[in-house]
Amino acid sequence: MFYCSDSSMEMKKRVSLELRNRSPAEVAEMVVDNCRSSDGEVEGLTDEYKELEILSMVNVGLSSLSKLPSLPKLRKLEVSDNIIVGGLDKLAEKCPNLTYLNLSGNKIKELSSIETLQNLKNLKSLDLYSCEVSTLDDYRESIFELLPQITFLDGYDQEDNEVPDSEGDNDNDDDDEAGPPKDDNDDDDDDDDEEDEDADSSEGDEDEVGLSYLMKEGIQDEEDDGDYVEEEEDDEEEEEDGDVDGADVQGEKRKRDAEDDGDDDDDE
């Protein structure tokens, strides 16, 4: 967005600079604050700005809005700190979808000057702060009665509740994200779920470790039993070998004894 603080710049030239090589139909927001209207009327804007949604003309010396072009999509109009006295009857015709109007700091003195705003059926927020009309007795009650379609006057509703930021930023449009508000306890629930998952994971790991341990113990027991069986077989083989060796020894002894007996007989 291009901003110029030179209050001597003509409004028409300023509008031209704001285009920045775009066509008027491509512009959705126009800010021409602090420039100068040569005759107190809107200058430089035409019906070609048919897509314009936000228009700000703060402190440009406006005394009337009678030359405001047809802006069918305009939602927000800022014309504070000008010298507007009245002549607001053209707004309903030129800007039928207007939802926010800021007339603060103008020369509006009488309730009758804003009575014509009844025709702005979509108007939700109106600012008349620092206008002389705001000093009248029962000012707020009178405005809310005169304009039943508005929700906020000078930033507050009838119960003195301040306009929410979303209302001011989005000009009372329903641009907020859809869905129910997030519960503060949702984070706690998520943390609990994560803790439960961690606990389940830990239990699963413990079960796996225990199972692995039991399987390992079983394998070790089988190996030990196998070793024991092999040792018994070795012992049996050794015993059998011992028996054979003993028989051989006894046979050899009997053979020698027989030979010795034979020798004795020969000697005789």
C-alpha positions, 0 to 999 in steps of 0.5 A: 500500500502506497502512503503519502504524507504530503497534504498538499497533493491533490486527491485526484493525483493521489488516487492515480498513484494508488493504482500503481499500474493496475486498472480501477477494476483490480483495486479492492482497497484504496487509502488516500488519507491526508491529501487535499480535495480541491472543492470539498468533494470526492475526486479521482474515483469513478464507477470503474472501481466496482471491486472496491471494498475498503476506502479511506479518505481521512483528513482530506477536506471533504465537506460532502459525499455527494460525488461519491461514485457507485461502489456496490462492494464497498464495506468499509468507509473511513471519512473521519477528521473532515468537515462533513456537515450532512448530505449522507443521503447518497450513501445508501444508493451508492454503497448499499453493502456498507457495514462500517462507517466512520464519521468521527471528527466531522461537523455533524450536529443534529440527529436528523443529519444521520437519520438517512442512514436508516436506509443502510440496511447492512450497517453494523458499526457507526463512529460519531466520536468527536462530532458535536452530535455525540454531546447531546443528552441520551445520545447513545440511546437515541442513535440505537433507537434511530438506527436499529440495524447497527450493533456498535456505536463508537466501538461499543454495543448497547450493553457497553461491550467493546467491539471485538477485534475480529469485528473491527478487523473484518468489518463484521464479516464472518471471516473467522475460522470455522469450527468450535473454539479450541478447549484449553483442556485439549492440550492436556488430553493430548498429553495424557494420550501421549503418556498412555501411548508411551506407557503402552509402548513401555509395557510392550517392550517389557513383554518383549524383553520378558519373552525373549528372556524366557525363550533364552532360558528355555534354549539354555535349559535345552542346551544344558540337558543336551550336555548332560545327556552327552556326559552320561553317554560318555560315562557309559562308554568309558564304563564299557571300555573299562569292562572290556579292558578288565576282561582282557587283563583277566584273560591275559592273567589266566593265560600266563597262569596256564603257561606257568603250570605247563612249565612246572610240569615239564620240570617234573 
